[in-house]
Amino acid sequence: MSVGIWTFSFDGKEIGEVREAAAEVEELGFDTLWFGEHLGREAFTQAGLLLAATSRLRVATGIARFDQREPATAAAAGRTLAEAYPDRFILGLGGHRRGTKPLEAMRGYLDGMDGAELSTPDSPHRRLLAALGPKMLSLAAERADGAHPYFVPVEHTAQAREVMGPEAFLAVEQAVVLGSDREIARRHVSAYLELAAHHQANLRRFGFTEEDYGSESLVDALVAVGEDAIQARVREHLDAGADHVCLQVLTGDERIPLAEWRVLSGVGGSVRKRDVTG
């Protein structure tokens, strides 16, 4: 399946509710469940809880923050989950470390992970980097299995595929709104542009300037609103070179969007049918 679920909605929820939600994502037929790490549960611990609550679903950190843990700790945690749940854990890495350049910080962190002296088995698992710019995308192809871009237009997907080459795995986050409430989409875009200079810099690569902030064209480039637009956007990312598209439902509230995920399972089914038939 080319479509997965991406969510921040598990933060602050009781673990029983989170486990039940993960089990339903699996039942709905999604291939992978992605979650972010900010102020909620520690990423590797939560990944283990989600893996234990399901039997086939892949679970991915999107992303585990490298500035929150030592390289050897991340390497050991990834190996442990991959050993316990073969072919089901994906380690997405990213973050920001003050006083260091992002590329140098990530390269050094990967050096630390790869050089860690660990007694745990080196169980294979996919490692992805939260890459936006060409240099980080190149690092993702050279030192990881690929990239997990977030808050990007389709044009970025095409550029990422060109930079990383055909073999690297490309899993793209796509924000979506079911229904027609564009204000939810506008708030999402505005929040990231206000707080994240690296996202501003990335959008400039594709011709968006400060004058475009808040414009309908920028909102449309970053958020798909309505089922038809969501299905079309997934297809556009796949045609541009993505291997996997993970859909983040925006609701304007803090609930786990189970009802919306049920609707999106139909969107994913339509995409799969087109993959097979033409």
C-alpha contacts under 8 A as a table, 3 or more apart, distances in Angstrom:
res1	aa1	res2	aa2	distance
1	M	4	G	7.81
1	M	30	F	6.80
1	M	31	D	5.69
1	M	268	G	7.64
1	M	272	R	6.56
2	S	31	D	7.46
2	S	243	D	6.67
2	S	244	H	4.74
2	S	245	V	6.20
2	S	268	G	7.46
2	S	271	V	7.80
2	S	272	R	7.11
3	V	30	F	6.43
3	V	31	D	6.78
3	V	32	T	7.70
3	V	234	V	7.87
3	V	244	H	5.86
3	V	245	V	5.00
3	V	246	C	5.63
3	V	247	L	7.22
3	V	268	G	5.77
4	G	30	F	5.28
4	G	31	D	5.62
4	G	32	T	4.83
4	G	33	L	5.95
4	G	34	W	7.46
4	G	244	H	7.31
4	G	245	V	6.18
4	G	246	C	4.30
4	G	247	L	6.14
5	I	25	V	7.79
5	I	30	F	7.08
5	I	32	T	6.46
5	I	33	L	5.00
5	I	34	W	5.93
5	I	246	C	4.96
5	I	247	L	4.95
5	I	248	Q	6.25
5	I	261	W	7.77
6	W	33	L	6.06
6	W	34	W	4.39
6	W	35	F	5.52
6	W	36	G	7.82
6	W	62	G	7.77
6	W	173	E	7.11
6	W	246	C	5.42
6	W	247	L	5.40
6	W	248	Q	4.69
6	W	249	V	7.68
7	T	10	F	7.15
7	T	33	L	7.97
7	T	34	W	6.26
7	T	35	F	4.87
7	T	36	G	6.57
7	T	248	Q	5.64
7	T	249	V	7.32
8	F	11	D	6.24
8	F	35	F	5.75
8	F	36	G	5.47
8	F	37	E	7.76
9	S	12	G	7.92
9	S	13	K	7.82
9	S	254	E	6.14
9	S	255	R	6.30
9	S	256	I	5.20
9	S	257	P	7.73
10	F	13	K	5.52
10	F	18	V	6.07
10	F	35	F	7.87
10	F	40	G	7.86
10	F	256	I	6.75
11	D	39	L	7.38
11	D	40	G	4.78
11	D	41	R	6.89
12	G	40	G	6.53
13	K	17	E	6.68
13	K	18	V	6.68
14	E	17	E	5.47
14	E	18	V	6.50
15	I	18	V	4.91
15	I	19	R	6.08
16	G	19	R	5.15
16	G	20	E	6.25
17	E	20	E	5.21
17	E	21	A	6.17
18	V	21	A	5.07
18	V	22	A	6.25
18	V	50	L	7.82
19	R	22	A	5.17
19	R	23	A	6.28
19	R	49	L	7.34
19	R	50	L	6.14
19	R	53	A	5.54
20	E	23	A	5.10
20	E	24	E	6.29
20	E	53	A	7.61
21	A	24	E	5.11
21	A	25	V	6.28
21	A	256	I	7.66
21	A	258	L	7.06
22	A	25	V	5.07
22	A	26	E	6.42
22	A	33	L	7.51
22	A	50	L	6.26
22	A	53	A	6.90
22	A	54	T	6.87
23	A	26	E	5.16
23	A	27	E	6.29
23	A	53	A	6.29
23	A	54	T	5.47
24	E	27	E	4.84
24	E	28	L	6.04
25	V	28	L	5.16
25	V	29	G	6.74
25	V	30	F	6.05
25	V	33	L	7.37
25	V	261	W	7.46
26	E	29	G	5.37
26	E	30	F	5.81
26	E	31	D	7.29
26	E	54	T	6.97
26	E	56	R	7.14
26	E	57	L	5.52
27	E	30	F	7.68
28	L	262	R	6.78
28	L	265	S	5.97
29	G	265	S	6.93
30	F	33	L	7.51
30	F	57	L	7.49
30	F	265	S	7.03
30	F	268	G	7.86
31	D	57	L	5.86
31	D	58	R	6.19
32	T	57	L	5.78
32	T	58	R	4.49
32	T	59	V	5.58
32	T	60	A	6.91
32	T	246	C	7.92
33	L	57	L	7.13
33	L	58	R	6.26
33	L	59	V	4.93
33	L	60	A	6.09
34	W	59	V	6.01
34	W	60	A	4.66
34	W	61	T	5.71
34	W	62	G	5.65
34	W	246	C	7.37
35	F	60	A	6.73
35	F	61	T	5.54
35	F	62	G	5.28
35	F	63	I	7.22
36	G	43	A	7.76
36	G	61	T	6.31
36	G	62	G	4.84
36	G	63	I	5.42
36	G	64	A	7.24
37	E	40	G	6.44
37	E	41	R	7.21
37	E	42	E	7.01
37	E	43	A	5.89
37	E	61	T	7.57
37	E	62	G	7.19
37	E	63	I	6.14
37	E	64	A	5.90
37	E	65	R	6.85
41	R	45	T	7.18
41	R	46	Q	6.07
42	E	45	T	5.53
42	E	46	Q	6.15
43	A	46	Q	5.25
43	A	47	A	6.11
43	A	61	T	6.52
43	A	64	A	5.66
44	F	47	A	4.97
44	F	48	G	6.26
44	F	61	T	7.72
44	F	64	A	7.62
44	F	77	A	6.53
44	F	78	G	7.53
45	T	48	G	5.19
45	T	49	L	6.41
46	Q	49	L	4.99
46	Q	50	L	6.23
47	A	50	L	5.19
47	A	51	L	6.09
47	A	59	V	6.28
47	A	60	A	7.15
47	A	61	T	7.12
47	A	89	F	7.81
48	G	51	L	5.08
48	G	52	A	6.07
48	G	81	L	6.65
49	L	52	A	5.18
49	L	53	A	6.29
50	L	53	A	5.08
50	L	54	T	6.52
50	L	59	V	7.02
51	L	54	T	5.36
51	L	55	S	7.09
51	L	57	L	7.26
51	L	58	R	7.46
51	L	59	V	6.49
51	L	85	Y	7.28
51	L	88	R	7.68
51	L	89	F	7.96
52	A	55	S	7.30
54	T	57	L	6.13
56	R	88	R	7.27
57	L	88	R	6.61
58	R	87	D	7.50
58	R	88	R	4.21
58	R	89	F	5.74
58	R	90	I	7.25
59	V	88	R	6.15
59	V	89	F	5.20
59	V	90	I	6.18
60	A	63	I	7.89
60	A	89	F	5.95
60	A	90	I	4.47
60	A	91	L	5.84
60	A	92	G	6.54
61	T	64	A	5.47
61	T	90	I	6.60
61	T	91	L	5.50
61	T	92	G	4.98
61	T	93	L	7.44
62	G	91	L	7.78
62	G	92	G	5.22
62	G	93	L	7.18
62	G	130	A	7.91
62	G	148	H	7.41
63	I	91	L	7.60
63	I	92	G	4.76
63	I	93	L	5.06
63	I	94	G	5.71
63	I	95	G	7.75
63	I	130	A	7.02
64	A	91	L	7.32
64	A	92	G	5.98
64	A	93	L	5.00
64	A	94	G	6.28
64	A	95	G	7.72
65	R	68	Q	5.59
65	R	69	R	7.45
65	R	93	L	6.02
65	R	94	G	5.18
65	R	95	G	4.83
65	R	96	H	7.85
66	F	69	R	5.79
66	F	70	E	7.33
66	F	71	P	7.41
66	F	74	A	7.92
66	F	93	L	6.29
66	F	94	G	5.82
66	F	95	G	5.79
66	F	96	H	7.77
66	F	109	Y	7.44
67	D	70	E	7.76
67	D	95	G	6.12
67	D	96	H	6.34
67	D	97	R	5.71
69	R	73	T	6.45
69	R	74	A	6.69
70	E	73	T	5.24
70	E	74	A	6.49
71	P	74	A	5.21
71	P	75	A	6.18
71	P	109	Y	5.79
71	P	110	L	7.17
71	P	112	G	5.17
71	P	113	M	4.64
71	P	116	A	7.54
72	A	75	A	5.01
72	A	76	A	6.06
72	A	112	G	6.48
72	A	113	M	5.22
72	A	116	A	5.22
72	A	117	E	7.79
72	A	118	L	7.88
73	T	76	A	5.21
73	T	77	A	6.09
74	A	77	A	5.13
74	A	78	G	6.06
74	A	113	M	7.08
75	A	78	G	5.24
75	A	79	R	6.22
75	A	113	M	5.33
75	A	114	D	7.59
75	A	116	A	7.43
76	A	79	R	5.17
76	A	80	T	6.10
76	A	118	L	6.93
76	A	120	T	6.94
77	A	80	T	5.09
77	A	81	L	6.31
78	G	81	L	5.38
78	G	82	A	6.11
78	G	89	F	7.82
78	G	91	L	6.77
78	G	125	H	7.57
79	R	82	A	5.10
79	R	83	E	6.00
79	R	120	T	6.90
79	R	121	P	6.73
79	R	122	D	5.88
79	R	123	S	5.30
79	R	124	P	7.37
79	R	125	H	7.59
80	T	83	E	5.19
80	T	84	A	6.24
80	T	120	T	7.11
80	T	121	P	7.89
80	T	123	S	7.65
81	L	84	A	5.12
81	L	85	Y	5.86
81	L	86	P	7.94
81	L	89	F	6.55
82	A	85	Y	5.11
82	A	86	P	5.14
82	A	87	D	6.78
82	A	88	R	6.97
82	A	89	F	5.72
82	A	123	S	5.61
82	A	124	P	6.55
82	A	125	H	5.92
83	E	86	P	5.71
83	E	121	P	7.32
83	E	123	S	5.35
83	E	124	P	7.99
85	Y	88	R	5.60
85	Y	89	F	6.80
86	P	89	F	7.28
86	P	123	S	7.85
86	P	124	P	7.91
86	P	125	H	7.87
87	D	124	P	7.72
87	D	125	H	6.51
88	R	125	H	7.91
89	F	125	H	6.31
89	F	126	R	7.34
90	I	125	H	6.09
90	I	126	R	5.05
90	I	127	R	6.16
90	I	128	L	7.62
91	L	125	H	7.38
91	L	126	R	6.18
91	L	127	R	4.82
91	L	128	L	6.16
92	G	127	R	5.90
92	G	128	L	4.64
92	G	129	L	5.65
92	G	130	A	6.84
92	G	148	H	6.92
93	L	127	R	7.50
93	L	128	L	6.19
93	L	129	L	4.96
93	L	130	A	6.01
94	G	106	M	7.80
94	G	129	L	5.99
94	G	130	A	4.99
94	G	131	A	7.91
95	G	130	A	7.86
96	H	102	P	6.63
97	R	100	T	6.06
97	R	101	K	7.93
97	R	102	P	7.27
97	R	105	A	7.14
100	T	104	E	7.01
100	T	105	A	6.04
101	K	104	E	5.43
101	K	105	A	6.00
102	P	105	A	5.08
102	P	106	M	6.09
103	L	106	M	5.30
103	L	107	R	6.08
103	L	135	K	7.39
103	L	136	M	6.18
104	E	107	R	5.12
104	E	108	G	6.07
105	A	108	G	5.22
105	A	109	Y	6.12
106	M	109	Y	4.94
106	M	110	L	6.15
107	R	110	L	5.23
107	R	111	D	6.24
107	R	139	L	7.67
108	G	111	D	4.98
108	G	112	G	6.29
109	Y	112	G	5.02
109	Y	113	M	6.29
110	L	113	M	4.98
110	L	114	D	6.02
110	L	143	R	7.44
111	D	114	D	5.25
111	D	115	G	5.92
112	G	115	G	5.16
112	G	116	A	5.97
113	M	116	A	5.36
118	L	121	P	7.98
126	R	144	A	7.81
126	R	145	D	5.97
127	R	144	A	5.37
127	R	145	D	5.34
127	R	146	G	7.07
128	L	140	A	6.65
128	L	144	A	5.72
128	L	145	D	5.61
128	L	146	G	4.95
128	L	147	A	4.79
128	L	148	H	6.03
128	L	169	F	7.91
129	L	137	L	7.96
129	L	140	A	5.61
129	L	144	A	6.98
129	L	146	G	6.55
129	L	147	A	4.73
129	L	148	H	5.79
129	L	149	P	7.99
130	A	147	A	5.85
130	A	148	H	4.88
130	A	149	P	5.44
130	A	150	Y	7.26
131	A	136	M	5.19
131	A	137	L	5.23
131	A	140	A	6.99
131	A	147	A	5.72
131	A	148	H	6.35
131	A	149	P	5.49
132	L	136	M	6.47
132	L	137	L	6.42
132	L	149	P	5.98
132	L	150	Y	7.89
132	L	156	H	7.98
132	L	160	A	7.98
132	L	202	N	6.56
133	G	136	M	5.50
133	G	137	L	6.13
133	G	202	N	6.64
134	P	137	L	4.98
134	P	138	S	6.07
134	P	160	A	7.32
134	P	163	V	6.51
135	K	138	S	5.07
135	K	139	L	6.31
136	M	139	L	4.93
136	M	140	A	6.13
137	L	140	A	4.93
137	L	141	A	6.42
137	L	146	G	7.75
137	L	147	A	6.67
137	L	160	A	6.49
137	L	163	V	6.66
137	L	164	M	6.22
138	S	141	A	5.17
138	S	142	E	6.18
138	S	163	V	6.29
138	S	164	M	5.67
139	L	142	E	4.96
139	L	143	R	5.66
139	L	144	A	7.29
140	A	143	R	5.60
140	A	144	A	4.93
140	A	145	D	6.58
140	A	146	G	4.96
140	A	147	A	5.68
140	A	164	M	7.52
141	A	144	A	5.73
141	A	145	D	6.06
141	A	146	G	5.13
141	A	147	A	7.53
141	A	164	M	5.28
141	A	165	G	7.73
141	A	168	A	5.67
142	E	145	D	7.83
144	A	147	A	7.92
145	D	168	A	5.65
145	D	169	F	5.94
146	G	164	M	7.54
146	G	168	A	4.62
146	G	169	F	4.45
146	G	170	L	5.71
147	A	168	A	7.65
147	A	169	F	6.45
147	A	170	L	5.21
147	A	171	A	6.36
148	H	170	L	6.22
148	H	171	A	4.92
148	H	172	V	5.57
148	H	173	E	7.19
149	P	152	V	6.74
149	P	170	L	7.96
149	P	171	A	6.92
149	P	172	V	5.23
149	P	173	E	6.29
150	Y	172	V	6.43
150	Y	173	E	5.04
150	Y	174	Q	7.31
151	F	173	E	6.70
151	F	174	Q	6.87
151	F	175	A	7.45
151	F	199	H	7.42
151	F	222	L	6.35
152	V	155	E	7.92
152	V	156	H	6.06
152	V	157	T	7.66
152	V	173	E	7.69
152	V	174	Q	7.60
152	V	203	L	7.62
152	V	221	A	7.92
152	V	222	L	6.08
153	P	156	H	5.55
153	P	157	T	7.15
153	P	221	A	5.29
153	P	222	L	5.40
154	V	157	T	5.13
154	V	158	A	6.70
154	V	221	A	7.46
154	V	233	R	7.94
154	V	236	E	6.73
154	V	237	H	5.65
154	V	240	A	7.02
155	E	158	A	5.26
155	E	159	Q	6.37
155	E	206	F	7.25
155	E	240	A	7.70
156	H	159	Q	4.98
156	H	160	A	5.95
156	H	206	F	7.72
157	T	160	A	5.06
157	T	161	R	6.23
157	T	172	V	7.43
157	T	237	H	6.36
157	T	240	A	5.93
157	T	241	G	6.39
157	T	242	A	6.40
158	A	161	R	5.29
158	A	162	E	6.32
158	A	237	H	7.92
158	A	240	A	4.74
158	A	241	G	5.92
158	A	242	A	7.99
159	Q	162	E	5.07
159	Q	163	V	6.14
160	A	163	V	5.15
160	A	164	M	5.96
160	A	170	L	7.88
161	R	164	M	5.29
161	R	165	G	5.65
161	R	166	P	6.71
161	R	168	A	7.96
161	R	170	L	7.41
161	R	240	A	7.65
161	R	241	G	5.60
161	R	242	A	7.33
162	E	165	G	5.48
162	E	166	P	7.78
164	M	167	E	7.68
164	M	168	A	6.07
165	G	168	A	6.33
169	F	242	A	7.75
169	F	243	D	6.26
170	L	241	G	7.59
170	L	242	A	5.11
170	L	243	D	5.29
170	L	244	H	6.49
171	A	242	A	6.15
171	A	243	D	5.97
171	A	244	H	4.62
171	A	245	V	5.64
171	A	246	C	7.03
172	V	237	H	7.76
172	V	242	A	6.66
172	V	244	H	6.36
172	V	245	V	4.90
172	V	246	C	6.11
173	E	245	V	5.92
173	E	246	C	4.83
173	E	247	L	6.01
173	E	248	Q	6.93
174	Q	222	L	7.31
174	Q	223	V	6.86
174	Q	224	A	7.72
174	Q	245	V	6.75
174	Q	246	C	6.05
174	Q	247	L	4.96
174	Q	248	Q	5.95
175	A	222	L	6.83
175	A	223	V	4.96
175	A	224	A	6.51
175	A	247	L	5.85
175	A	248	Q	4.62
175	A	249	V	6.04
175	A	250	L	6.75
176	V	185	A	7.73
176	V	223	V	5.28
176	V	224	A	4.72
176	V	225	V	5.75
176	V	226	G	7.69
176	V	230	I	6.60
176	V	247	L	6.57
176	V	248	Q	5.95
176	V	249	V	5.06
176	V	250	L	6.00
177	V	180	S	7.34
177	V	181	D	7.28
177	V	182	R	7.74
177	V	184	I	7.43
177	V	185	A	6.86
177	V	223	V	7.25
177	V	224	A	6.31
177	V	225	V	4.69
177	V	226	G	6.12
177	V	249	V	5.87
177	V	250	L	5.41
177	V	251	T	6.86
178	L	181	D	7.89
178	L	225	V	6.05
178	L	226	G	4.85
178	L	227	E	6.22
178	L	249	V	7.60
178	L	260	E	6.95
179	G	225	V	6.83
179	G	226	G	5.07
179	G	227	E	7.41
180	S	225	V	6.24
180	S	226	G	5.95
181	D	184	I	6.01
181	D	185	A	7.48
181	D	225	V	7.66
182	R	185	A	5.09
182	R	186	R	6.27
182	R	225	V	6.91
183	E	186	R	4.94
183	E	187	R	6.19
184	I	187	R	5.32
184	I	188	H	6.37
184	I	250	L	6.80
184	I	251	T	6.80
184	I	252	G	5.79
185	A	188	H	5.18
185	A	189	V	6.35
185	A	219	V	6.60
185	A	223	V	6.14
185	A	225	V	7.65
185	A	250	L	7.26
186	R	189	V	5.29
186	R	190	S	6.08
186	R	214	G	6.70
186	R	219	V	6.13
187	R	190	S	5.11
187	R	191	A	6.03
188	H	191	A	5.33
188	H	192	Y	6.63
188	H	250	L	7.82
189	V	192	Y	5.50
189	V	193	L	6.28
189	V	214	G	7.60
189	V	219	V	6.50
189	V	222	L	7.43
190	S	193	L	5.15
190	S	194	E	6.07
190	S	213	Y	7.31
190	S	214	G	6.62
191	A	194	E	5.31
191	A	195	L	6.38
192	Y	195	L	5.28
192	Y	196	A	5.56
192	Y	199	H	7.31
193	L	196	A	5.60
193	L	197	A	7.02
193	L	199	H	6.67
193	L	200	Q	6.07
193	L	213	Y	7.67
194	E	197	A	7.75
196	A	199	H	5.49
196	A	200	Q	6.71
197	A	200	Q	4.99
197	A	201	A	6.22
198	H	201	A	5.02
198	H	202	N	6.14
199	H	202	N	4.99
199	H	203	L	6.23
200	Q	203	L	5.28
200	Q	204	R	6.38
201	A	204	R	5.19
201	A	205	R	6.85
202	N	205	R	5.42
202	N	206	F	7.39
203	L	206	F	5.37
203	L	207	G	6.76
203	L	208	F	5.45
203	L	209	T	7.49
204	R	207	G	5.09
204	R	208	F	4.87
204	R	209	T	5.76
205	R	208	F	7.38
208	F	211	E	7.82
208	F	212	D	5.96
208	F	218	L	7.48
209	T	212	D	5.41
209	T	213	Y	7.17
210	E	213	Y	5.34
212	D	215	S	5.15
212	D	217	S	7.68
212	D	218	L	6.44
213	Y	218	L	6.90
214	G	218	L	6.97
214	G	219	V	7.00
215	S	218	L	5.46
215	S	219	V	6.40
216	E	219	V	5.04
216	E	220	D	5.99
217	S	220	D	5.12
217	S	221	A	6.17
218	L	221	A	4.99
218	L	222	L	6.38
219	V	222	L	5.34
219	V	223	V	5.78
220	D	223	V	5.38
220	D	224	A	6.27
220	D	225	V	7.75
221	A	224	A	7.63
224	A	229	A	5.44
224	A	230	I	5.14
224	A	233	R	6.71
225	V	229	A	5.85
225	V	230	I	6.53
226	G	229	A	5.37
226	G	230	I	6.15
227	E	230	I	5.03
227	E	231	Q	6.18
227	E	264	L	7.97
227	E	267	V	7.18
228	D	231	Q	5.29
228	D	232	A	6.17
229	A	232	A	5.05
229	A	233	R	5.98
230	I	233	R	5.09
230	I	234	V	6.21
230	I	267	V	7.62
231	Q	234	V	5.30
231	Q	235	R	6.38
231	Q	267	V	5.86
231	Q	268	G	7.63
231	Q	270	S	7.69
231	Q	271	V	6.92
232	A	235	R	5.16
232	A	236	E	6.18
233	R	236	E	4.91
233	R	237	H	6.26
234	V	237	H	5.28
234	V	238	L	6.28
234	V	245	V	6.47
234	V	271	V	7.62
235	R	238	L	5.10
235	R	239	D	5.99
235	R	271	V	6.92
236	E	239	D	5.07
236	E	240	A	6.02
237	H	240	A	4.99
237	H	241	G	6.45
237	H	242	A	5.51
237	H	245	V	7.23
238	L	241	G	5.28
238	L	242	A	4.60
238	L	243	D	6.34
238	L	244	H	7.20
238	L	245	V	7.57
239	D	242	A	7.13
242	A	245	V	6.91
249	V	257	P	7.09
249	V	260	E	7.19
249	V	261	W	7.80
251	T	254	E	7.66
251	T	257	P	7.40
257	P	260	E	5.40
257	P	261	W	6.29
258	L	261	W	5.01
258	L	262	R	6.27
259	A	262	R	5.23
259	A	263	V	6.64
260	E	263	V	5.11
260	E	264	L	6.22
261	W	264	L	4.89
261	W	265	S	6.22
262	R	265	S	5.30
262	R	266	G	7.29
263	V	266	G	5.63
263	V	267	V	6.99
264	L	267	V	4.78
264	L	268	G	6.20
265	S	268	G	5.12
265	S	269	G	6.23
266	G	269	G	4.94
266	G	270	S	6.33
267	V	270	S	5.21
267	V	271	V	6.46
268	G	271	V	5.10
268	G	272	R	6.25
269	G	272	R	5.11
269	G	273	K	6.22
270	S	273	K	5.14
270	S	274	R	6.41
271	V	274	R	5.20
271	V	275	D	6.27
272	R	275	D	4.93
272	R	276	V	6.45
273	K	276	V	5.27
273	K	277	T	6.14
274	R	277	T	5.11
274	R	278	G	5.46
275	D	278	G	5.86
